[in-house]
Amino acid sequence: MKTLAIELRKEKRTGIVAVLPIVGVAGAAYAFANFMVRIDSLLSLPMAPMDVLLTQLYGVIMMLNLFGILVAACMMYHMEFSGTAIKKMYLLPVSIPKMYLCKFLILTVTLLTAVVLQNLALVKIGMTDLPRGTFSMSSLVAFAGYSFVTSMPVLSFMLLVSSRFDSMWIPLGVGVAGFLTGMALGTSGIALFLADPFVILLMPAVSMSARPDAVIVLIAVLETLLFLGVGMRMSQKVRDE
């Protein structure tokens, strides 16, 4: 808890904690504006109203979340490398893997905050603008959880990459390249490409149904734990050196 409190104080001071909640507000505003402008064309699509609400608005929201994750993860370790602060941390009686885990937890909670804000906007739209009797809170909650879980592999991966490079531009470049590969491979339907965390991120956006895919959820959880474990292990190895 002490390590978490220290990390939270650092992230608050640098403004990193606010990045993803701001993205959440932007995503909520986009959902309202987009649905109000396109309400007739969206509801005329040959899809169930709940599928329209959840899948047709998620594409841009997903991109906002992605770039929020990239910025927050890159800034988080750029601060540690600035002034060789991370090297000084290895000389203190501080568990570096615990510090890494706390950074991951802070990013996870702020991403969850963004997802909640965005889905509160979808609740409002669904209750007031969808045809009567078509709004389903259970479907919305399930899709919100699905979109959150499929975002976690990218968050875990980007924190790992950010922790390995002094320059913030390298992980930013990796993130942008990953997004482009995800866009190129996300609709291929080839199961092997699900090893790419950016492809996992795109799955809710490219689906025509709001129903979560259990296989995608399982792969997302496994990838998240894999990247987190590798990151914590590598941080300990640096300390041992």
N, C-alpha and C positions, 0 to 999 in steps of 0.2 A: 504493500500500500504506500509506503514511503517513496519508493521509486516512481510509482504512478503519479503521486502528488507532485514530485519534482518535475517529471516530464510534462504534466498538465500545466504547471506554472510556466515552463519554457514555451510550450506551444501557444498558450494564451498571450504571452508577451510578444511573440513574433507574429501573431494574427493567424496562425495556421488553423487553429480551431474553428475560425469563422469561415474558412474557404468553402467547405462543403455545405454548411447550412445556407450560405448565400446562394450557392448553386441550387439548393432545394427551393428557395424562394423564387429564383429565376425560372426553374422548371414548372413550378405551380402557376406562375404568371403566364408562361407560354401555353400551358394546358388550357387555361381560361380563354386566352386570346384566340388560340387556334380553333378551339371548339366553337366559340361564338361566331367566328368568321365563316367556318366551313360546316356549320351544323347541318344544313340541308344536304350537302353533298356527302357528308360522312354517314348520316343516317339512311341515305339511299343506297349504300353499298350492300351487296348480297351477303351480309354477315349479321350475326346476332348483335343487338345493340351493345351488350357488355363486351363482346369481342372488339367492336369498333372503338368503344371508349378506351379500352386498355391497350390494344395493340397499335392502333393508328396514331395515338399520341405519344407512344413510348419511344419512338425512334430518336427524336430530338432530345427528349429528356435523358435518354441513355447517353447521347453524345455529351450533354452538359455534365452528367455525372462522371463520365470518363475523363474529361479534361479537368474537372475538379479533383479527381483522384490523382492525376498526373501532377498537377501543380502542388497539391498538398504533400504528396509523397516526396517529390523532388525538393521542396522547400524544407521539409523536415530534416533531411540529412545534409542539405547544403549548409544549414545553420551549424550542424555538428562539425563539418569539415572546415568551416570558416575559422581562421586563426588557429588551426590545428587543435581545436577544442577536443576532438574525438581522441587524439593521442594522449591528451592529459587525462581523459577519463579512464584510460587503461591503467594509470598509475594510482588511481583512487580505489578504496575498498568498495567498489560498485560492481554489481553483476551486469556485464554488458548484454548477455542474452535477456535478462529481465528488462533492461532498458529497451531493447529491441521489441520485446513482447508488449511493453507499455505503449510504445509508439504505434504498434499494430492495433491495440485495443482502442486508442484514441481515434485513429483513422476510422476504425470500424463503427464506433459510436457516432462520429460526425456524419459518416455516410448513411447510417440508419436514420439519423435526424433528417437528412436531405430526403430520403425515400418517404419518410412519414409525412413531411410537408407536401411533397408532390402528390401523394395519394390522398391527402386531405382535400386537395383541390379536385381530384377525380371523384371523391365522394360527393362533394358539393355539386359538381356537374351531373353526376349520375342521378342524384336525388331530385334535381330540379329540371333537367333538360332531356333525359332519356324518356321514351314512351312509358306511360304508366304501367307499373307492374313488371318492368324488365330489369330494373336495377337489382343486383345481387351483392350484398355486402360480403358474403363468404367468398364469392369469386374474386372480388377486388382484393380482399386480404390475402388470398392464396397467390394472386398474381404479384402483389407487392412483395410478399416473401420470396417468390420466385425471382423477381428482378433484383432483389437485394442479394440473394445467394449467388446468382450468376455474375454479379459484379465483384464478388469477393476474390476470385482468383486473380483478377487484374490488380486489385488493391494489394494483395499479398505479393504478387510478382513485382510490381513497381516499387514497393518498399524494399524488396531484396535487391533490385538493380540499383536503386538510389543509394543503398548502404555500401555499395561496392566502388563507387566512383566519386572522386573529389569534385569534379565539374558537374554542375547541374544540367549542362546541355546534353551530356551523354544519355542519362535516363530520360530526358525529355524527347530526345531523338528516338530512343528505343520505344517509347510510348506512342509516338506519332507513327513510326514504322509498324508497330503492332496493330494500331487502329486500321491502317491501310491494308495490312494483310488480312485482318479480320473481315473487313468489308469485301475483300476479294474472295475469301474462302468461305465466308459464313453461309452462303446460299448454295454451296456445292453439294451438300448432302452426304459428303464422304466422312465416315465416322472417325477416321484417323485425324482429321483436322480439329477434332474436339480437344486434342492435346494442347492446342493454342488457347490460352486464357481469353484472348480477345475475341475468338470465335464463340466461346461460351458466353461472353458478355452480350453478343449480338443475338443469341437464340430467342429471347422473348420478343425482340423487335422484328425478326424475319418470319415469325410464326403467324399464321392466320387465325390461330385460336389462343385464347387467354388461359387455357388449361395448362398447368405446369407439367413438364416432362420429368418423370422420376429419374430417368437415366441421366439427364442433363444435371439435375440437382445433385445426384451422387457424384458425378465427375467433378462438378464445381467444388463440392466439399473436399474431395480427395486432393484436388489441385491446390486449394487454399491451404490445407494442412501441410502438403508437401513443400510449397514455397515458404511457408512460415517456419517449418522445421529446418529447412536448408539455411534460411536466413539466420536463425538463432544459432545454428551449429557453426556457420561461417564466422559469425561475430565472435564466438568463443575462440575459434582457431586464431583469429587475428590477435586476440589478447594473449594467447599462449605464446605467440611468436615474439 
